[in-house]
Structure formats: C-alpha cells, structure tokens
Amino acid sequence: MHIDRCKTVYGMLWSLYLKTVRSGAIDELNKAIGLGLNTLKEVSGDGLGRAECLSVVAGLLSLRHQLAPSDGRDLEKSITLTREALRLCPPNHANYRVYLQHLADGLLLQYNWTGEISCLEESIQLGRSIIGSMPTTHPERFVPARDLARSLMLRFNETRRISDLDEAIKWDRRALASIGTSHTSYPEISAQAVSRLCMLFDAWGSFEALEEAITLGNTVLDTMASDHGQRSDVILELSKALLRHGRHQGNVADIDRSISELARIKEVMLQRTNGPKLLSTLADCHIVRFRFNCSHKDANDALEIITDLLNTLHPGRPERFQCLVGAAELYMEIGTSYRSIQAALSHLASALSDEHRDDIVHSEVAADRQLLDIFALVGGLLPRVAFFDLHLHTRLQSLAIGQSIALTGASHALNIGSSQKALEILEQGRAVFWTHALRLRSPFDAAPKELRERLLILARQLEKVRDSSFTGENPGAVEADIARRRGQIEEFDKLLNQVRKQPGLNRFLLHDEFTTLRKASKRGPVVVLVSSALGCHAVLLKQGGDCVSIPIERLPDTWLAHSGTEWRSIIVEARAEMRNCRKMKKSKIPKARRTAAEEILRQLWIEVVRPVMNALGLEPSEAGAGGDWCSDYVVSSYVPTIGSLLAARNAYSPILKDDIHALVAATPRSSMSQWSDLINTREEARAIRAVLPSGSIMELSPADDACIEGGNGITAETLLKLLPQTNVLHLACHGHQDLENPLQSGFILRDEKLTIERLMPVPLPRAFMAFLSACETAKGDFNQPDQVVHLAAAMFFAGFKSVIATLWSMADADGPEIARSVYQKIFSSKLDHIDPDDIAYALDEAVTKLRTVQPEPLRWAPYIHLGI
C-alpha cells in the first residue's frame, strides 16, 4: 500500500512542482513541501516509489531556497533527501543519473550559499561521474558537460588553476560538438565558450584561443535569427574577444566592429543585467580606438559612457567599483582633454569607500578582488611618480611614496589565492628606479624608424643628470632645466604611446605580464619570497609555468623584522674579526651570538626552506642549522625581478674563452685612511690571473696593478675608463653600503670611493661576468625594500649578466680561496665558451669547500650569485 501512496503523492507533487516553476507562487510551493514531508514521515520502505518522492520533495525544497528568503536549512534538507534517494535507487536504473545530477546541482547551490569549496569539489566529481556513465552518443550528454564546465569555472575563479579553465573549455567544445549549430542550447554554450577562451588568452597569452573565440562567435551569429533572444549575449562576448584581438594585434578594424556590434544591441542590453558590462566594454573600445587615432571624440565618448553608467549604478553595486576605477584610468589617459590626476585620485578614493553589501557571503570576496585591482592600479602609477628629476638621488627619493606597495599588494593577492597576479604586481612595483634607467638606454629597435630616432635623442637628453654633490646651482637655471625636462618627458611618453599602437607592440617597454614571466622557469624553478604586514608566502614558479603559493604562517612579519635586527647586530659584532682575519683560521664568534644566529637560521629552515623543498619534490631533513643546509639540495641564484632575469637571458650571447677581456683589479691599500689594508687582495688577484687564459688579462699601469710590488691598487678613473671594454670583471676591495643615501654606496679604490651614482652612466656593451669580492656588495637596504639599490644590482642592471657578490662583510683571508676555486671550475670546462650555468655551480662548490674549513655561516654564507 505504501508504494501506491508514494506514487500517487509523487504525481501530485510533480504537478505542483511544474506549476510553481512556471508561476513562482510561494504559497503553492509551501503546500507542496508540507504534503511531501508528511508523506515521507507516514510512509516507510525502501522502494523506488519512495526514491521518486524523496527526489521531488528535494527539488521543491531547493526551489524554495532559490525563490524565497532562506536560512539555508531548505537546501541542506534537499541535499540530504537527494542522497537518500540515491541510496534507494540501483545504479543501473534510469533515474540514478538524474538523482546524481540533482545532487550535483544542490551541492553547487550550497557552494554559492556557503562558499564551502568542498561542496564545489564534490559537485565537480559528480559531474564527471555523470558524463562517464553516459554513452558518447547520448543526445543529452551536452547537459552534464555544460554544467561541469560551469562548476569548473567557479573553482577557477576561486583557485585560478589554469587546469580548471582548460578542462571547462574542453567540455564546452564537447557539448557544442554533440548538439550542432541548430540546437536551442548552442548559442548559450557558445557564448560561455567565447568568454572562457578569452580568459585563456588573458591567462596564457594564447592567440590561438582568441582566434577560436572569434571564429566561434562569428559562426553562431551566422546561424542565429536576427531576433533570437540570446543573440545579444553572443554579440557581447564576441565584442570582448574583438576588443582583445584589436588591442593586442593593433587592428583598429576589430575595434570598429566591436563598437558597431555593441551599439546595435545597446538598447536591448540596457534593460538586462548585462547592461553595465556592455557599457564598460564599449567605453574600453572607445579609449583603445583613441589610442590608435587620437580622436578626441572617442576619448570623450568613453568618458561620457562611464559617467552615465556611474549615474545609474547606486553605491553598493559591485559593478560600480569597476566603473570608478575605469573613470580613474580615463582621467589619467595621456592626450585627452580632460586628463586630471586630481580627478583620477578622487575616483579611486570613491572606489575604496564604496561598500558592497548586496550579499553578505560575496561582499568580502568582491572587496578582496577590488582591493587587488587598487594595488595593481597604484603600482602602475609608480613609474609616473618616479619623475625624471635632474638628480638621481631625488628620483629615488620620489619613489618613497610607493615604498613597499609591491610587497603589500602581492601579499594581498596571495591571501586571496591570486599568485599569478601577485607576481605581476611585484614586477610592476619593484626595481622601478632601475627600470626607468634601463628604459632610457633602450635601443628602441622594435619602434618604427621615424619614432625610434626621436626616442633615442630624447632618451639621451633625459639620461643626463647632475652630480648630486654640486650645490652651486642658480635657482632660475634649475627651474628652466626642470621645465625643459618636463617637456621632454611629455614628448617621450607620447612617442611611447604611439609605438604601443603599432601591431604587436602594445607592451612596448612595460612590465611583463604573467604569460611572459612564466617563461623564466624553463631552465629551473623560480622561488619568490614575499613578506609584509599582511602575511608571508613563498611563490613557486615550477618548470612548465605552474604557479604555486606556499603560506608561511608561523613566521609573521614582526618576527622577520625582529630577527632581521638581531641578525644585523650579529653581523656588526662579527665584522671587525672577519675583516681583520688574515689567515684561514676559524672565527671566534661569542657563544651567545652564535646561538642566536643558529636559532634564526633554524627557524628559517623549518618554516621557509623545508616547505619550499617539499614543494619541489625534494626530501630535506628536519635538522636545520647545524645539520642540512639549503645548498645541500639546490644551487641558488638571485635576481631583483623575474623580468630582469628574462632580459639578461635575452641579451646574453656566448663569450668565447679566446675573446675574454678580463679586468682583474684589487685595492690592497686606499689613500682613504679610515679603511684598513686588505693584504690578501694582492694574493687574490695573482691567483686569478694564474687561472685565466693567457692574453685575456687587460693591462694596468704599475701604479694601478696590485700584483706588482709597490702597486696599491686601481684608481676610480682607470676603472671607469676600462669598464666599457671589459667582459669579465674581478674587483677585490672594500665595499660600502650607504644606508642614508644608497646611490653613494660604492667600491673603496686607491684614491676614492667609486659610487653607484658615478657607475650608472657608464656604458657596458661587452659586460658578462662580475665578481665583486668586497664587503656588502649585495646588502639589502631596509629603507629601499622595493628598489634593490646596492652594488651588485647596479652591476647587473648596467649589463653584467652574472654577478658574484656578498650579503655582508667577508673575511679578507677567504677571498683568494673562493676566487681561485670559482675561476678554476669555470675554466676547467672543455667548452670553447663560458657556460653561464658554470658560474653559479662554481660558486656553490667554492662555498662548500670553505664550509668544511669554516663551518660558521657568518664566514661562508654571505657569498651569492645574482643573474643568469
């Protein structure tokens, strides 16, 4: 009897369900749910009739959750009933797959309601099971394929895993292939596929994906009736693809068509929820076309569209934030009649204060993403803040306004799971000072000839700076120079914008995007350590381009700051002994200091090094300081930015051993009395010359040559004169990092200190390898965390592709042993040229040898390799 009762009630409930779906009548829905729940209480058994009743009641509860105010209990009950229906239904029954789909849909709703990723994960697994259980020829197979693609995209938005995006596109393609262009669902799935292909282009720079998106969009439009209800959705997604294609390929015809198509559907779309997206895309199209043709009408149209949209979007709407940021970008657009930094900052302030309270669950996610956009936008402003002043030191000081913005923005990106964006923000905001200097030295080869010649002239004019030591300047003359310089800067930026309008040159002299940065891992993984008040992370760029974020939760920024201070004090205390150490005897570090140093290193091993090693697939021990060291597992090289590594690799050409021009210079004694003698530098220079190929050593005068008895070392003038001809530089002397004015950091030579400021203008067309055997040549500056201003960075950005340097003071006695070992390793190879990889490995081997004699890390750990 209970089976018949269930079947009867099932028929009634199904009719009520269909009626409610059509009408949305909540009263009828409540009655149906009450009837169904009572029936399930009264009727027992484990038959198929009960399973059907369970399924339809679950559907009614899910519907009420979507149509009426909900506390989530209806949805939880719906999922519980669906699971029970699945338990009662044999896997080979026709309804089993239907119940699986209902459960997958319910879990997806629960994810949207609670944000629990586990619900989304289970929904995805169920989707795969459903597809796997259906014959490839099943006429409805496109439905689970379409739904699975949607679920995968939700997870992609959470994790930014490219594999999810790739798989979603795969199921889009299979769904489309199984139904054909005449199917009613073809336009809907196509529009989603076009959107996802555009995302793939954004993530990987895949022009094939972009071309496929445009082809698919055109195909759908060709087969759709002009009055088809979903035609506007397809046009909107196609227009976004055309916008990307036109902007990146420099094809204004794509932009023209996008504007034309969007204008055709504008009236219809403004009545729908996608209206703001259409207007935002249309504004983007106009400003991109303005960059092509400099038509003020396009610039004004873009601003008018955004302004009108802001007037219609009430505060609190998520779309309003993007409009405010878009308006800020428009007000910063060079060449427009309305350009105003003040207006741009005003709109940014409005964006930051605009709260989104539409949905408690999603407001925090939306705010996080919006804040990330703000960081990226502010990072993009830093190059404009770095005004090309008359003095290098004032250019560097001008960047103080954005100090640590790159680290903070990257930390925020990592906290919300956007590791790729974190790397882009770091590239955009770090080493801006050097990037500006290098931009002025660019040959501008990719620019059209008529623009290149003028760019070269302006760059040479802007590269000229005044010596910061000169103070007797006439104020009127200074103001005139500044005004002239501003005019040159405006013309320079205008020419760069013209170059970026050329096909394929839209990223000309701009920071690298992730699609480019990921190429840095082709020859080995790249690890980026990010620490700020927002958190600490290690970002691992694996070979193949996958990006992994590793939270470092037990070493807060406060611990790093405290341990950094402690470490610096340990170094200061040990400095005198290391500098005065004339023989290879063990350092006598006080026990308390040694214990403190070992504890810092132990914590770094446990919390930072070991997790990274594990992610790399290595199996380090738990010993830490006093046991294993990082160098037991990997050979490390450092770079200021990933982009600088890529640039150095691109600029590298093999250096034949027969074509080496080696400048081996040392300063055993300086005329500057405050600096002690370095008697071992003479031995170091001799040891290196004994290893180098005959005829490769550049001649020095007897007074400049420390290898000749009576020679006290090279002068600044001689070094500056010979550097442009040098491809291998070895410099053994005192080094000094000036914390007050980092551009005054320098090498202590026989007659004076040769500073970074004086080294920067020197052209180094042949530069390849620099061994800076001096103290503190790669010492970081706490006051300039994002600008990396030290001697090793100066040499690297000046053109040396490979630099050996020190993080703190080195022992005078260690220099000859390290240098001899490095050069012997490099030149023992049978290759006819210097292999860049040999340099890092040679240093690693030399330091390992020193470690066996000098186990104290303060002696062997300061040596690092920087570059390729």
Secondary structure, DSSP 4 states (H G I P E B T S, - for coil): -HHHHHHHHHHHHHHHHHHHHHH--HHHHHHHHHHHHHHHHH----SHHHHHHHHHHHHHHHHHHHHS---SHHHHHHHHHHHHHHHHS-TTSHHHHHHHHHHHHHHHHHHHHH--HHHHHHHHHHHHHHHHTS-TT-TTTHHHHHHHHHHHHHHHHHH--HHHHHHHHHHHHHHHHHH-TTSTTHHHHHHHHHHHHHHHHHHH--HHHHHHHHHHHHHHHHHS-TT-TTHHHHHHHHHHHHHHHHHHHT-HHHHHHHHHHHHHHHHHHTTSTTHHHHHHHHHHHHHHHHHHH--HHHHHHHHHHHHHHHHHSPTT-HHHHHHHHHHHHHHT-TT-TT--HHHHHHHHHHHHH----S-HHHHHHHHHHHHHHHHHHHHHHHHHHS---SSHHHHHHHGGGGTTHHHHHHHHHHHTT-HHHHHHHHHHHSSHHHHHHHHHT---TTS-HHHHHHHHHHHHHHH----TT-----HHHHHHHHHHHHHHHHHHHHHHHHHHTSTT-TTTTSPPPHHHHGGGGGGS-EEEEEEETTEEEEEEE-TTS-EEEEE-TTS-HHHHHHHHHHHHHHHHHHHHHHHH--SSPPP---HHHHHHHHHHHHHHIIIIIHHHHHHTT----S--TTS--GGGT----B-S-HHHHHHHHHH----BGGG--EEEEE-SS-SSTTS---THHHHHHHHHHHHSPTT-BPP--TTT-TTSTT-----HHHHHHHGGG-SEEEEESEEE--SS-GGG-EEE-SSSEEEHHHHTT---TT--EEEEESTTTT---TT-TTT--SHHHHHHHHT-SEEEEESS---TTHHHHHHHHHHHHHHTS-SSB--HHHHHHHHHHHHHHHHHH---HHHHTTEEEEE-
